Amino acid sequence: MKLPPLGLYIHLPWCERKCPYCDFNSHERAELPEAAYIAALLRDLDEDRHDLQGRAVDTIFIGGGTPSLFSPDAIGSLLRGVAERVPLGATTEITLEANPGSAEAEKFAAFRAAGITRLSLGVQSFDDDCLAALGRVHDGDQARAALGYAVDAGFDACNVDLMHGLPGQDATAAARDLDVALQAGIDHLSWYQLTIEPNTVFYKRPPALPLEDALADIQQQGEDLLAQRGYTQYEVSAYSRAGRQCRHNLNYWTFGDYLGIGAGAHGKLTHSDGRIERYAKRRQPQDYLDAAAGEHTSTSSWLREADIPGEFMLNALRLNAGFERALFEQRTGLDFARVREPVEALAQRELLEVRGETIRASALGRRYLDSVVAEFLAP
């Protein structure tokens, strides 16, 4: 089978302060062990690169935590080490997650010089009261300034993360947040509703969130505003101008492959015999730092054939455009006949739309996407 495209995810797990809604593998730490951690990342990559079978890495995403807490010199050293170990594509997209705090924003030009081609700014809101309720370390003025810093640094590819459904927020306030980002000319937005996740401070002490009718108004008015300004929703919470989709995330959603290095990072790799491996790295940063060569992986398993259709649909049906039957066969190694029956049944219920070779979730199906995907899961 033809092997899928390949991305690389790099996890930098430290942040200045843990946010009360965050369930990511992130940890507060004042002094960052930059040199030691980058050395560990490159040892980790040495372990993974032998399975690439000649494929180039098309996209790199450096996430966290707050990767922009690392110095530009450290990020440059990391990227040089990656380039020495794996082939990169001619136009590799290299994204760095960054906070809008003043200290990080002042580094943006240096990050660009170090090889970062795309910034992803964790703004969440431009409203000071909302930011305080979310436990963010920046304020609205710093967030606005960061957008200007990104443009001045030469980043013509930039994402802004914005949350909606925040404590005390109504549709007008949510639209005001969107408008600030749109006025700045940002080409990509991740706009998603605040959800309360287990193992977070908000789960133990939930804030008062807008009621269901208010949430529906926020969603509808926001989608209308984005469409009016020329932004297309191409995934559940991703909106972009034409041609500005996040290539790294598109690779996830189209069931591509990706290496994962760093504390708690996950990877997916299709091997030459068609088997699909999923793995995870040691989650605790100190355990990861202390791992000897060959010991960074904590779990590894092969996907059962029965699980592959559900795994594919869990990703591909998030895309508004859906997927082609040929893509299902290319990425899974299975005949489309394996899923024809549930596809036809869901189409009869108007939860999926089948147009020629294309299958996608209908507007109704997107509202109940978990239930749609469940129809493809193995017992």
N, C-alpha and C positions, 0 to 999 in steps of 0.2 A: 504494500500500500504506500501511497505518497505520504510522506511525513508532514505534519502540520507546521505552520510558522512557529517561531520560537521567540519568547520574550524572557527577560530576566528581572525578577523582583528582588530588591535589596532592602532589608529591614534594619533601620537604626532605631533602637527601642527607647531612647531617653527623651524626656520632655522637661520643661521648666516646672510645670505643675500639672498633675493629673486632673482632667476635667471630670465633673461629677456624672456626666452622661456616657463617658468613654469606656468601652469594654475591649479595646484593642490591647495588644501586648505592649504597653508603654509604662515606663517607670521614671519616677523623679530622681534626678541626680545632678548635683551642682557641678562637679568636675567630671568631664567626659574623657574616657580612656581612648582618645582618638587613634593613636598609633597602634595600640594593642588590638583594638576592635577591627581596624582595617586589615591588619595582618591576619586576624582570625577569619574575616570575610574572604580574603584571597585564598587561604588554606581550604576553606569550605568550597570555594569555586573550583579549586584544583581537584577536589573529590568528585564534583558533579560533571566536569567538562568532558570526561572520557566517554560519556554516553550521547554526545551530540551528533555523532555520525555525519560530521562535516557541515552541519547547518550553521548559518550565521544567526546572530542575535539581532532581531529587527527592532526591538524596543527594550528600554531599561526604565524601571520605575523605582525610585528611591523613596520609600515610605517610612512611617514611624507610628508613634513618637513624633518628634520634631526634628527631621533631618537638617533643617537650616541652622540648628544650634551648632552643628559641626562647622569647622572653619573651611573656607574655600580651598585652602591648601590641602586639607584632608580629603575633601571631595575630589579634587584634582588627582591626588595620589590614588584614590580608589578607582577612578575611571581609567587612569593609565594602567593600573594593575589588571583591570578587567580586559582592556584592549590587548594586553600582552597574552592573555590566556584563551580568549574566545574570539572568533571572527565576528566583526560587526558589519552590518549592512551599510551600503553607501549613504543612506539617509536615516540612520538609526535615531529614533525619537528617544530622548533622555530626559525624563521628568524628575523633578525634585519637589517634594512637599515642603512648604515653608509657612511659617507663621508671620503675621503682619507686624509683629513687634518691631520697634525701631532698630534694635541691635541686629536682627536678622535682615531687615529691609536694606540696611546700609551695605550688606554683603552681596546684593543681587548682581551687580555688575561683575563682581569677582567670580560668582558662581557661573555666570555666562562665559567668562573667559576660561573657566576650568573645564568647560565642555557641556554644561547643562543647556538643553535646547528648549525646555518647556518648564514653567513653574506651575505648581498647584497650590494656591493660597488658601489656608484654612481660616477664612474670615468668619463664617457662620452667621454674623449679623453686623450691621453698621450702627445699630442702636445701643447706646451705652447701657440702658437698663437691661436689655436682653443679654448683652455680653456679660454683665455682672451676674445675672441669673444662671448663665451657663458656666460660670467660673473661668472665663477666658482671661488671659493675662494682658490682652491689648484692649484699647478702647476704639471708638468709632473713628476718631481723627487719625489714629495710627493705621487703621484698616484702609481708610481713603488714601492716605499718603503712600501706603504700600503699593496700591495700584499704579500710582505715578512712578514710583521707583522701578517697578517691573517694566513699564514702557520705556523709561529713560535708560534702563540697562540693556535694551535691545531685544527683549522677549516679545516676539510677535505671536508666540503661542503661549497662552496663559489660561489656566482654569481658576475659577473661584468657587469654593465650597460655601454654600449658603443653606442654612436650616430654616424651616418654617414650622408653624404650629408651636411656637415658643410660648413660655409663660407670659400671659398678658397680651399676646399678640393678636391683632385682628387682620383682616384682608388688606386694609389700607397700609398698615405698618409693614406687612410682608411684601407688598408691592413696592413700597418705598425702598426696602433693602435691594430688591431686584433692580430698581431704577438706577441706584448708585453704580452698581456693577455695569449695567448696560451703557450708562452715560460715559463710563471710562473706556468703552470700546472692547471690553473683554470678549474673547471669541468662543469661550466654552464655560458652561456653568454646570456644576453638580448641585441640584436644588432638591432637597429631600426633607421629609418630615422628621422632626425629633421623635424618636421612639425610646421607650424606657427598657433597657436591657438588663438581664440578670447580672449580678456581680458588679454593680455600679452603685455609687452613692445615691443616685436618683431612684434606683430600685428599692433601696432601704428607706429613703425619705422622698417620696414622689412629689414633684412640684404640681401646682394646679395648672393644667393644660387646657387649651381651648376645647369646647365641646364639639361633637361630631359635625353638626351643621356648620359651625364656624370653620372647621378644618376643610370641609368641602368647598366653602366659599373661597378660602385662601388658595386652595389648589386650582379651582377653576379660573379665578381672576389672574393668578400668576401665569397659568398656561396661556391664557388669552394675551396677556401683556408680552410674553416671550414670543409668541407667534407674530404679533403685530410688529415687533422689532426685528423680525427676520431670523429668529432662532428656532431650529427644528428639534423637536424631542425625538431622539433616536434610540433612547433606552429609558427604562423606568424613571430614572432620576437624572438623566444626562441630556443637555441641550447644547446645541452648537450652531454657529454659522456654517454655511456650506463649505464642505471640505475640511472642517476643523475638528472632526471627531477625535477622541483620544484613541490612538492606534493601539496602545498597550491594553486598554480595557476592552476594545473591540476584539482583540485576540482572545481574552478570557471568554467573552460572550459567544464567540464562534468556535469554542472548544479547541483553541490552539494549545500549544505546549508552552510551559514556562518553567525555568529554573527558579528556585527560591533559596536565597542565602541570607543569613542573619538569624538572630534569636527569634524562634517561633515562626520563621518563614515556611511557607508551603510551596510545593512544586508539583507539576504534572508533566510526565514525559512519556511519549509514545515511542516504543522500541521498534526495531526493524522487523520483528516477528509479529507486530500488530498489537502486542500487549501494552496496556496503559498502566503506568505506575504513578501512584500518589505518595508523597512523602512529606514529612515535617521535620524541622530542625529543633534542637534543644531550645526550650522556651525561655528559661531564666537566663538573663544576660550573663551573669557570672559563670554559670555552668557552660554556656556557649564559649565564653572567653577562655575557660580552663580546658576545653576539649582539645585533645591531641588530634593530629592528622588522622582522618578516617573516622572520627567519633562525633562529628557535628550533627549527624542525622539521628533523630530519636525514634521515629516510626517510619515504616515503609510498607506498602501493600500494593497488590495488583488488583485492579478493578475486575470484578466478576463480569462476565459477558451480560448477565441479566441486569446489572446495574448501569451499564453504559447508556442505554436510551434515556433513562431518567436524568443522568448526569448531563447529557447533551441538552435535553429540553430545559433543565433548570437554568441553563445559561442562554441558549439561543432564543427562547421565547421571551426573554427580557427585551429583546430588540424589537422596536416598532415595525421594522421591515421584515422581521421573521427570518426564515432561512430557506434555501433551496434544497430539494430532495438530494441532489448530488452532493451538497455539503455534508448532509447527515451521513451519507455512505463514505465519503472521503475521510471524515474526522473520526468516525466510529469503527470503520471496517466492517459494518453490518449492512445487510440488504434493507432497503426501506420497508420491505414487507413486514419486518419485525414490529413496526409501529403503525402500519396502515390501519388496523382495526381501531385503536384508540383515537387516531387522527380523524377518521371518518365519523366516529361516534361523537367526538367533541365538536366537529363541524356541524353535525345535525342539531346539536344543542346551541349552536351559534356562539360557541366559546372560541373556536378556531375558524379562520378563513383560509380556504384553499383556492388559490388562483393559479391555474396551470401547474408549474413546478414549485410554486412558492407557498409556504405554510407560515401563518403568523397568528398571534392572538388577536381576537377582535377587541373592540373597546370594552365589551362585557367581560371577555376573557382576561383582559389586563386587570380588571377590578378583582377578579378571583383567581389570580395567577397561581397561587399555591395549590388550589384545588385542581387546576388544569394540569400542572406538573405532576401532581400525585397520581394521575391516571397512567403515567409512564414508569412509575417506580416499581421495582421488583417487590414481591410479597416479602 
